Amino acid sequence: MDVNGVVAEGFEPVREAFAANFEVRGDRGAAVTVYRDGHRVVDLWAGTKDVDGTAPWQRDTAQIVRSATKGVAAAVLLLLAQRGELDLDAPVGEYWPEYKTAGKERTLVWHLLAHRAGVPVLDRPLTPAQAGDPAQGAAAVAAQAPVWEPGTDHGYHAQTYSWLTGELVRRVTGRSIGAWIAEEIAGPVGADLWVGLPSGEAGRVGRVAQVEAPTADAGVLRVRPKRSVSEAYANPDSLTRRAFGAITPMPDENDPAYRAAVLPASNGIATADGLARFYASLIGELDGGVRLFTPETAELARTERSSGPDRVLVINTRFGLGYMLHGGASPLLSDGSFGHPGRGGALGFADPDSGIAFGYVTNSFRKSVTADPRAQALVRAVRTALS
């Protein structure tokens, strides 16, 4: 496999790990970008644009990043708070009166970001077409009774995070969260990322698919999932299955209509550079002088708000405000890192202590939920380069 792109001196281990992802870990098309102190130090791509095609991946090839989108959506709420337009400690109903029903009256804004809102499921799942209608999604979560008292526990809001964050942003700003991201984040930062893909960018985006993992991943200890986790995913009545099934049937992620929808929990599209550049802008000035988060907001993002047994993922998870934190469920660079994986592969994060921002995208999704072996190999390589 020919690996294209460049690495700065000292970051050669990342190139080696990236090549190994194709040679022994089954990648078909992927890219990885790393920034340090606002400057690009790794920019690599290889393979095919489409998981089932032959056209080569180009530097500007983009892919759907699934739940890695959640980290971008979280930045919108934190930036609104930074600007004084949103109070994270206020009740959601203060901005969205229809939400004050069925036991959700005391839900606070930060509960939504920390997966403590208690509404990871919908009693009546939405079809992909309904899910793409912001009004229907918002009405569904507003009417939903919580499955635990909001604020008292946490569980991953895999799909409902879309309408919880999206509607709150619309109520505060009058804009869709996709438009806000385009105008206030992607544009100023110069990041190729979208939540709601414009038709003019569709030609850059590759086809994705679920693929089987190789029989052995070099350098990765293969651990059988705990019985409780396997049972949760197998049981159609579990919170796990119901949370991921809040949109039923599963959307076709290659469908132009799905890609054009605004679903900030699951359907963001980005280049590896776009994802890394976004995170670089959260922790320092980029090479163009742009910085989104103040140091205080960056610290707020990575301050733990939820930890321990996750009622949806059935493993121990850690969350700050909208971001997964370093831990066994989602290993990042260090204890101070914050970011978000995408189910089956993608990963973006920032590490303020080292100045590192990281983005990895792929067209080959695996069964992993939070810790894909390919992304983890690249993170370990970054750690090696810094040592």
TIDRENTI-563339 format. One record per residue (C-alpha): residue number from 1; residue in one letter; y, z, x. Coordinates in steps of 0.25 Angstrom, whole numbers. Last residue first. Example, Ala and Ser with C-alpha at 12.3 -4.5 7.8 and 13.67 -1.06 7.14 Angstrom:
n, res, py, pz, px
2, s, -4, 29, 55;
1, a, -18, 31, 49;
//
This chain:
n, res, py, pz, px
387, s, 42, 97, 33;
386, l, 50, 87, 25;
385, a, 41, 75, 26;
384, t, 29, 84, 23;
383, r, 36, 88, 10;
382, v, 39, 74, 7;
381, a, 24, 70, 9;
380, r, 20, 82, 0;
379, v, 29, 76, -11;
378, l, 23, 62, -9;
377, a, 8, 68, -10;
376, q, 13, 75, -23;
375, a, 18, 62, -29;
374, r, 5, 55, -27;
373, p, -4, 68, -31;
372, d, 4, 69, -45;
371, a, 8, 83, -48;
370, t, 13, 85, -62;
369, v, 5, 77, -72;
368, s, -6, 70, -64;
367, k, -15, 60, -72;
366, r, -9, 49, -63;
365, f, 2, 39, -65;
364, s, 3, 26, -57;
363, n, 17, 20, -58;
362, t, 23, 29, -48;
361, v, 36, 37, -45;
360, y, 39, 47, -35;
359, g, 53, 53, -33;
358, f, 57, 64, -23;
357, a, 70, 72, -20;
356, i, 71, 80, -7;
355, g, 83, 89, -3;
354, s, 73, 99, 3;
353, d, 78, 111, -5;
352, p, 82, 103, -17;
351, d, 68, 97, -19;
350, a, 69, 86, -30;
349, f, 58, 80, -38;
348, g, 52, 67, -44;
347, l, 38, 64, -47;
346, a, 30, 53, -53;
345, g, 15, 53, -54;
344, g, 6, 56, -66;
343, r, 16, 64, -75;
342, g, 29, 63, -69;
341, p, 34, 74, -60;
340, h, 47, 82, -60;
339, g, 57, 88, -51;
338, f, 61, 101, -44;
337, s, 58, 106, -30;
336, g, 62, 120, -25;
335, d, 47, 125, -22;
334, s, 45, 112, -14;
333, l, 42, 98, -14;
332, l, 36, 96, -28;
331, p, 22, 101, -33;
330, s, 21, 99, -48;
329, a, 11, 108, -55;
328, g, 9, 117, -42;
327, g, 24, 120, -41;
326, h, 37, 113, -38;
325, l, 46, 113, -50;
324, m, 46, 104, -62;
323, y, 60, 100, -67;
322, g, 66, 101, -81;
321, l, 73, 114, -78;
320, g, 64, 121, -68;
319, f, 49, 119, -71;
318, r, 36, 125, -65;
317, t, 22, 122, -70;
316, n, 9, 129, -70;
315, i, -2, 121, -77;
314, v, -5, 119, -91;
313, l, 4, 107, -92;
312, v, 9, 110, -106;
311, r, 9, 126, -106;
310, d, 14, 126, -92;
309, p, 9, 138, -85;
308, g, 19, 144, -75;
307, s, 34, 140, -73;
306, s, 46, 137, -81;
305, r, 61, 138, -77;
304, e, 60, 137, -62;
303, t, 74, 133, -55;
302, r, 73, 119, -51;
301, a, 83, 113, -60;
300, l, 92, 124, -59;
299, e, 93, 123, -44;
298, a, 96, 108, -46;
297, t, 107, 112, -56;
296, e, 113, 122, -46;
295, p, 113, 112, -34;
294, t, 121, 102, -43;
293, f, 112, 92, -49;
292, l, 116, 77, -50;
291, r, 120, 73, -35;
290, v, 125, 59, -32;
289, g, 131, 56, -18;
288, g, 125, 43, -16;
287, d, 115, 48, -6;
286, l, 111, 58, -16;
285, e, 117, 72, -17;
284, g, 108, 83, -19;
283, i, 97, 90, -28;
282, l, 97, 82, -41;
281, s, 101, 69, -35;
280, a, 89, 69, -27;
279, y, 81, 71, -39;
278, f, 87, 58, -45;
277, r, 85, 50, -32;
276, a, 70, 54, -32;
275, l, 68, 49, -46;
274, g, 76, 36, -44;
273, d, 69, 34, -30;
272, a, 55, 35, -36;
271, t, 60, 25, -47;
270, a, 62, 30, -61;
269, i, 57, 29, -75;
268, g, 58, 41, -85;
267, n, 48, 41, -96;
266, s, 42, 55, -97;
265, a, 51, 67, -101;
264, p, 64, 60, -101;
263, l, 59, 51, -112;
262, v, 70, 40, -115;
261, a, 63, 27, -119;
260, a, 64, 15, -111;
259, r, 51, 17, -104;
258, y, 44, 19, -117;
257, a, 49, 6, -123;
256, p, 46, -1, -110;
255, d, 31, 3, -111;
254, n, 25, 6, -98;
253, e, 24, 21, -101;
252, d, 16, 18, -113;
251, p, 18, 31, -121;
250, m, 7, 41, -123;
249, p, 3, 41, -138;
248, t, 9, 51, -141;
247, i, 22, 57, -135;
246, a, 21, 72, -136;
245, g, 7, 70, -129;
244, f, 11, 75, -116;
243, a, 15, 88, -123;
242, r, 3, 88, -133;
241, r, -7, 86, -122;
240, t, -2, 98, -114;
239, l, 1, 106, -126;
238, s, -14, 105, -129;
237, d, -19, 99, -142;
236, p, -24, 86, -136;
235, n, -33, 94, -126;
234, a, -36, 86, -114;
233, y, -23, 89, -106;
232, a, -24, 104, -109;
231, e, -39, 104, -105;
230, s, -37, 98, -92;
229, v, -25, 108, -89;
228, s, -34, 120, -93;
227, r, -46, 115, -84;
226, k, -37, 114, -72;
225, p, -35, 100, -66;
224, r, -45, 96, -55;
223, v, -38, 96, -42;
222, r, -38, 84, -33;
221, l, -32, 88, -19;
220, v, -23, 78, -14;
219, g, -22, 73, 0;
218, a, -28, 59, -4;
217, d, -30, 58, -19;
216, a, -44, 56, -22;
215, t, -51, 48, -34;
214, p, -38, 40, -36;
213, a, -30, 44, -48;
212, e, -31, 36, -60;
211, v, -19, 28, -65;
210, q, -10, 30, -77;
209, a, 0, 19, -78;
208, v, 14, 14, -75;
207, r, 21, 1, -75;
206, g, 33, -1, -66;
205, v, 48, 0, -69;
204, r, 57, -10, -62;
203, g, 57, -20, -74;
202, a, 61, -10, -84;
201, e, 75, -7, -78;
200, g, 83, -16, -87;
199, s, 76, -10, -99;
198, p, 82, 3, -96;
197, l, 72, 14, -95;
196, g, 74, 27, -103;
195, v, 74, 38, -93;
194, w, 78, 31, -81;
193, l, 77, 32, -66;
192, d, 82, 24, -54;
191, a, 92, 34, -48;
190, g, 106, 30, -44;
189, v, 110, 45, -45;
188, p, 122, 42, -54;
187, g, 114, 32, -63;
186, a, 101, 40, -64;
185, i, 108, 53, -67;
184, e, 120, 52, -77;
183, e, 119, 39, -83;
182, a, 104, 36, -83;
181, i, 100, 50, -85;
180, w, 109, 52, -97;
179, a, 105, 39, -103;
178, g, 90, 44, -103;
177, i, 94, 57, -108;
176, s, 100, 50, -120;
175, r, 115, 53, -122;
174, g, 123, 61, -131;
173, t, 124, 72, -120;
172, v, 120, 85, -125;
171, r, 111, 80, -137;
170, r, 106, 69, -129;
169, v, 102, 78, -118;
168, l, 95, 87, -127;
167, e, 88, 76, -133;
166, g, 82, 70, -120;
165, t, 78, 84, -115;
164, l, 69, 88, -126;
163, w, 65, 74, -130;
162, s, 59, 70, -116;
161, y, 54, 85, -113;
160, t, 45, 82, -125;
159, q, 36, 74, -117;
158, a, 30, 83, -106;
157, h, 36, 96, -110;
156, y, 29, 104, -100;
155, g, 26, 119, -104;
154, h, 34, 131, -103;
153, d, 35, 145, -109;
152, t, 45, 154, -116;
151, g, 57, 145, -117;
150, p, 53, 139, -130;
149, e, 43, 147, -138;
148, w, 30, 139, -136;
147, v, 25, 127, -144;
146, p, 39, 124, -148;
145, a, 41, 118, -162;
144, q, 45, 103, -162;
143, a, 56, 98, -171;
142, a, 66, 96, -159;
141, v, 55, 90, -151;
140, a, 52, 79, -161;
139, a, 67, 77, -165;
138, a, 70, 74, -150;
137, g, 59, 65, -148;
136, q, 62, 57, -161;
135, a, 77, 56, -157;
134, p, 74, 52, -143;
133, d, 65, 40, -148;
132, g, 56, 37, -136;
131, a, 46, 47, -141;
130, q, 45, 40, -155;
129, a, 41, 27, -148;
128, p, 31, 35, -139;
127, t, 25, 42, -151;
126, l, 29, 56, -153;
125, p, 20, 68, -154;
124, r, 20, 77, -167;
123, d, 18, 91, -163;
122, l, 27, 88, -151;
121, v, 24, 95, -137;
120, p, 31, 101, -126;
119, v, 40, 109, -135;
118, g, 41, 123, -129;
117, a, 54, 122, -123;
116, r, 50, 128, -110;
115, h, 48, 115, -102;
114, a, 59, 119, -92;
113, l, 69, 108, -96;
112, l, 68, 111, -111;
111, h, 68, 126, -109;
110, w, 82, 123, -101;
109, v, 88, 119, -114;
108, l, 84, 132, -122;
107, t, 75, 133, -133;
106, r, 79, 144, -142;
105, e, 78, 136, -155;
104, k, 65, 130, -152;
103, g, 57, 137, -162;
102, a, 55, 126, -172;
101, t, 70, 121, -172;
100, k, 82, 122, -163;
99, y, 80, 108, -158;
98, e, 88, 101, -169;
97, p, 101, 108, -163;
96, w, 100, 100, -150;
95, y, 111, 105, -141;
94, e, 111, 120, -144;
93, g, 97, 118, -149;
92, v, 92, 117, -134;
91, p, 97, 131, -133;
90, a, 106, 133, -121;
89, d, 101, 138, -107;
88, l, 102, 124, -101;
87, d, 116, 122, -106;
86, l, 120, 107, -107;
85, e, 133, 100, -104;
84, g, 138, 109, -92;
83, r, 136, 98, -82;
82, q, 125, 105, -75;
81, a, 118, 107, -88;
80, l, 119, 92, -91;
79, l, 114, 90, -77;
78, l, 102, 99, -80;
77, l, 99, 92, -93;
76, v, 99, 78, -87;
75, a, 91, 83, -74;
74, a, 80, 87, -83;
73, a, 78, 73, -88;
72, v, 77, 68, -74;
71, g, 66, 78, -71;
70, k, 59, 75, -84;
69, t, 58, 60, -79;
68, a, 47, 65, -69;
67, s, 39, 66, -82;
66, r, 35, 51, -83;
65, v, 40, 44, -71;
64, i, 41, 29, -76;
63, q, 42, 20, -64;
62, a, 52, 13, -56;
61, t, 52, 2, -46;
60, d, 65, 1, -38;
59, r, 58, 1, -24;
58, q, 48, -10, -29;
57, w, 34, -8, -33;
56, p, 26, -20, -31;
55, a, 21, -29, -42;
54, t, 6, -28, -43;
53, g, 4, -21, -57;
52, d, -4, -10, -63;
51, v, 4, 2, -59;
50, d, 16, -7, -60;
49, k, 26, -7, -48;
48, t, 15, -8, -38;
47, g, 13, -1, -25;
46, a, 24, 6, -16;
45, w, 37, 13, -15;
44, l, 44, 22, -5;
43, d, 58, 28, -4;
42, v, 58, 41, 5;
41, v, 71, 47, 11;
40, r, 81, 44, 1;
39, h, 94, 52, 3;
38, g, 99, 63, -6;
37, d, 95, 75, 2;
36, r, 81, 69, 3;
35, y, 76, 59, -6;
34, v, 62, 54, -9;
33, t, 57, 42, -16;
32, v, 43, 38, -20;
31, a, 37, 26, -26;
30, a, 25, 22, -33;
29, g, 15, 10, -37;
28, r, 0, 11, -37;
27, d, -3, 26, -32;
26, g, -17, 29, -31;
25, r, -17, 41, -22;
24, v, -25, 36, -10;
23, e, -17, 23, -5;
22, f, -6, 23, -14;
21, n, -2, 38, -13;
20, a, -5, 37, 1;
19, a, 7, 27, 3;
18, f, 16, 38, -3;
17, a, 10, 49, 6;
16, e, 13, 41, 18;
15, r, 27, 37, 14;
14, v, 30, 51, 11;
13, p, 25, 56, 24;
12, e, 35, 46, 31;
11, f, 47, 55, 26;
10, g, 51, 59, 40;
9, e, 59, 47, 42;
8, a, 64, 42, 29;
7, v, 55, 34, 20;
6, v, 56, 20, 16;
5, g, 51, 10, 6;
4, n, 38, 2, 3;
3, v, 24, 7, 4;
2, d, 14, -4, 5;
1, m, 0, 0, 0;
//
